[in-house]
Amino acid sequence: MPTEQAECAYRVAPVNEGPQAERRNSWRPWVLGIAVLLLLIVILQNAQEVRVDFLFVNTTTPLIFALAIAGLLGAVIGWLAPHVRRGRAER
């Protein structure tokens, strides 16, 4: 029968990063969720047809699609810009 000292050797202590680690990362999902919700509200309130001129393309499309594409392009640029800047700083 193992002694209590030998039994303790097999226990793994849980890693406790503390409440600061949870607070540090918990605001990002909220901000992202609120931004997506606000974008959806704006898109749904603007369903009329509009004329879109972009470079050499002229078309008529529902404003919903134009706003969705603009939001998607903004998100891609916002995600990509820090990576490009970091790459230039490393060189």
C-alpha positions in Angstrom: 0.0 0.0 0.0 1.6 3.4 -1.0 2.2 5.9 1.6 0.7 9.3 1.5 4.1 10.8 0.5 4.4 8.5 -2.5 0.8 9.2 -3.5 1.5 12.9 -3.5 4.3 12.4 -6.0 1.7 11.3 -8.6 -0.6 14.3 -8.2 -0.3 17.1 -10.7 -1.0 20.5 -9.4 -3.4 22.5 -11.6 -1.9 25.5 -13.3 -3.5 28.6 -11.8 -2.9 31.7 -13.9 -5.0 33.7 -11.7 -7.9 36.1 -12.4 -5.6 38.6 -14.2 -5.0 36.2 -17.1 -8.8 35.8 -17.5 -9.4 39.5 -17.4 -6.5 40.2 -19.8 -8.1 38.1 -22.6 -11.8 38.4 -21.9 -12.4 41.8 -23.4 -11.5 40.9 -27.0 -14.5 38.6 -27.7 -16.8 41.2 -26.3 -15.4 44.0 -28.5 -15.5 41.7 -31.5 -19.1 40.7 -30.7 -20.3 44.2 -30.3 -18.6 45.3 -33.5 -20.2 42.5 -35.5 -23.6 43.3 -33.9 -23.4 47.0 -34.8 -22.3 46.1 -38.3 -25.3 43.8 -38.7 -27.7 46.5 -37.5 -26.3 49.0 -40.0 -26.5 46.4 -42.8 -30.0 45.4 -42.0 -31.3 49.0 -41.8 -29.9 49.8 -45.3 -31.5 47.4 -47.8 -32.1 49.8 -50.6 -30.4 49.5 -54.0 -27.4 51.8 -54.6 -25.1 52.4 -57.5 -21.5 51.3 -56.7 -18.5 52.7 -58.7 -15.2 51.0 -57.9 -12.3 51.6 -60.2 -13.6 50.4 -63.6 -16.7 48.6 -62.3 -20.1 50.3 -62.2 -23.0 48.3 -60.8 -26.3 48.5 -58.9 -26.5 46.4 -55.8 -28.3 46.3 -52.5 -26.6 48.4 -50.0 -26.5 45.4 -47.7 -23.9 43.7 -50.0 -21.9 46.9 -50.4 -21.7 47.4 -46.6 -20.9 43.8 -46.0 -18.0 43.9 -48.5 -16.8 47.1 -47.0 -16.9 45.6 -43.5 -15.1 42.5 -44.6 -12.4 44.5 -46.4 -12.0 46.7 -43.3 -11.6 43.6 -41.1 -9.0 42.1 -43.5 -7.0 45.4 -43.6 -7.2 45.8 -39.8 -5.9 42.2 -39.4 -3.3 42.5 -42.1 -1.8 45.9 -41.3 -0.1 44.9 -38.0 1.4 41.9 -39.6 2.8 43.9 -42.5 4.2 46.5 -40.1 5.8 43.8 -37.9 7.4 42.2 -41.0 8.9 45.5 -42.0 10.2 46.2 -38.5 11.9 42.8 -38.4 13.8 43.6 -41.7 
